[in-house]
Amino acid sequence: MTGLEVLTIVDQFQTMIVGVVGFVGVIWTLHASSRSARVEHKRHVASRRIALRRILAAELRNHARALRKNAEAERPNDGLLSVGRIHRLFSEQMSADLGLLEPDEIDIVVNALISLDGLQHVLEHLSSHTTETRFLLPSEAWKDFKAANATTADALEFAIQALEYSGEA
């Protein structure tokens, strides 16, 4: 085939050649854009996962520290013990994001949160009087109070270890 014949063929099929080249360009652009969007989405999810682990670990650490302090405290001398209600700040608002964690982490963290909520019910059961912010426990409930605090602190510390295991908490 000579150069003139090639030019004649290109001239006859010019529209089709431009269409094919354009179509391939569009497909390549869509593929590159979708790949870029997937990479960005994965980066965003990973960033949210790290933030969730750190926030949960920080909140659980604070609660565990307070519960451990209660579990190791000396029995008070007076008749009633005043204990504040537990207020979960972030973990309650972020419960929908727990799906970002690994399945094993979800099990352990949810168990810890259930234990923390269960402590409220134990304190309600042990208390002789409650207000919106406090429980008043009789001195006879001291042993049960300490045991409930220790058990809940153990569950929270286990969840903290699970979150820290990833190296991101």
ABEGO torsion letter per residue (X at the ends): XBAAAAAAAAAAAAAAAAAAAAAAAAAAAAAAAAAAAAAAAAAAAAAAAAAAAAAAAAAAAAAAAAAAAAAABBBBABABBBBBBBBBAAAAAAAAAAAABBAAAAAAAAAAAAAAAAAAAAAAAABABBBAABBBBBAAAAAAAAAAAAAAAAAAAAAAAAAAAAGAX
